[in-house]
Amino acid sequence: MGPGPRRSSPGEPSPDLSESEIAVHWGEEAYVAPPAEFVRQANLGDPTAAQRFAPDRFPECFREYADLLRWRTPFASVLDASRPPFYRWYVGGTLNAAENCVDRHLAERGDQAAIVFVPEPESEPTVSVSYAELGRRVGELAAVLRDDLGLRTGDRVTIHLPMVPELPVTMLACARLGLVHSVVFAGFSGDAAGHRSADCGSRLFVTMDGYWRAGRPVDHLANLAPALAAAEQGGHPPERVLVWRRYADRRMSEVPLVEGRDLDARASVARHAGHSVPAVAQPSDAPLFLMYTSGTTGRPKGCQHATGGYLAYVAGTARAVLDLHPGDVYWCLADIGWITGHSYIVYGPLALGATTVVYEGVPAHPDPGRPWRVAERLGVRVFQTSPTAIRQLRRLGPERPRQHDLRFRLLATVGEPIEPEAWRWYHGEVGRGTAVVVDTWWQTETGGILCSTWPAIHPMKPGSCGPGAPGIRPVVLDEEGHEIAPGTGRAGNLCLRAPWPGLMQTIWGDPDRLVRQYFRKYNRDPESRDWRDWPYFAGDAALIAADGYVRILGRVDDVINVAGHRLGTKEIESACLAVPEVAEAAAVPVADELKGKVPDVYVALRPGVTVPPDEVGRRVARAIETAIGKIARPRRVHVVPDMPKTRSGKILRRVLAGLSNGREPGDVTTLANPEVVEQIREQIAGERPER
Ligand code: PRX
């Protein structure tokens, strides 16, 4: 199986050996039914749900999600699809996202915890932030942003913060004023943050002195200088920098603040103690935030999400799929710096009045019992994490969940395919066989969950994420655009025929790229004004079983999904080329037991280079860390005599990916230099095993 041979043409998926082709395959698993107790209390449990979200109810079915929100001005129509693939949801409505996530809960649940912050060091106390306190903090910071920094509705703010309460507070303060936030994962380098900041012309850059990760203090402020240098180089340096401090009474970085440029956030907020500013009502299609993600070109793109459609969709899916109830204690063990955290740590749970846990550190610190201790102590009922974390916690402490009084009602997984073995441990040991497991498939671009079982309605099937979420109809298309019928066992490209409220509005500054990357592949008539002519191409290979359950195989393009995090091979390659000795570079995905996939890097050197290969390898790894971050660190850097190339000079990554994954490279007779394949194979065989 596999997506089959592909033709290559500009804008189409890469013809190289892709993730989906090195995916591990498994057979169909048996169904597991949701327990009756879960079904009785579920948000989406009544038998009319399927009818309410039936295809003939599109787009009106999505009114139900919008009704979860408080609108300042009611919307006039659910969808304006007159200009596909640019859609406008809840047209005519106005609302404010922060007001929906904070203010409107104050009367009923002001004293309830909105955020529970769990610092990584276990010696530090957990901090509970009530909705009332959150409202106060968001209001004061909004006053700083508006009155001290002069920011106005529509301005962009780049936020390079770790997993601390100041991150959601800063996001919500932006949302309160209609500022467009762009959060960059704290693990990304200063360079990466600065480029993203420049791309959207951020006026303000928000950072922090330090934080804890894997038992070590991280000097995060050290990333500021490279970030500002990169933003300068990009032509749009931010005017000001807002610096949070992790502790009130000490600093985690020696880097001094720069007078006139940097503002101490704690001190500024203190000056506005007790102040607030009114939440600005925003048109439904005003942008709420940007989230940069890797694509098929070197530059990450800013996916722009709209206020009304996005918020309604994440609230609706958090309610329907994660089964969040107001007041639930919910923990999503992911990072707010990725879309999962935006949608299902911050906006979805807070819109629903749940209590959301923000955990600073890595899952297995100081031992793999940590998550279960936290969950027991806080009474977490709904939990979500990635298959990589599940694999790791299982490997390091398979018996640990049983040592705690865990009462999970629902367990979610997201970000990569989960193999049935890991699924069964999650369900049986973590969930005691009584929690429902949902495997949720979606993307940065899609805003919220698109495929998953409906937890009280569909039985679970390990290894398959399930059918479309309410109102979503996934299809698998072949290269010609014909639908591959469910149950045929053939894989193809996963697509969505109809739009949904969480779909990004555009790519910041590059609307053509939205069309090119996601819609052109299957659009036959660029002039068509009918949304049916604009299937969304997700970039994943998948197959659909006879029961309509989708099984994801992996990316078909130049994206590598490392531990559930997206990296572009082109980004990694351009970082390698920053090393002067390197003439050519190729990054390919390798299957990894723990992380799903990791990058392997091949470099060929310029003629006459005398630096030893090991040293070049170290320089290349460092260059990748500087440009992107530690997360992109390659498994190995192979310094090779030459790249396998076609006669037209194109590097054949398929051959390299085959070698990295211990596979036959296939037919190499058409290469311009077939002998190099054998040389590289021998070289790899002779290399030391990886660290
Ligand atoms: O390949 C799919 C994989 O993650 C990609 C999206 O990555 P990102 O935009 O960073 O968003 C991750 C969190 C939503 C997809 O194209 N992916 C995501 N969820 C799953 C998955 N692969 C298999 N199963 C999933 N449940």
Residues whose N, C-alpha, C, O or C-beta is under 5 A from the ligand:
A	BS01	PRX	T340 T413 V414 G415 E416 P417 D439 T440 W441 W442 Q443 T444 E445 C465 A538 D540 I552 G554 R555 G564 R566
